[in-house]
């Protein structure tokens, strides 16, 4: 996943102190993989906003598996 330039740039930006990121257009398990990659660079509290409750359980399960 980090081979994708946009993903790598997002993960690097997350590691910078004081940065806020708005990432959109990522679907399915890619969301959890991106969040886990960012968290692995700099573990800290995050706020994750989703479009609705429908995919929330799946996102939580994917994050639990990846983290």
Secondary structure, 3 states (H helix, E strand, C coil): CCCCHHHHHHHHHHHCCCCCCCCCCCCCHHHHHHHHHHHHHCCCCCCCCCCCCCCHHHHHHHHHHHC
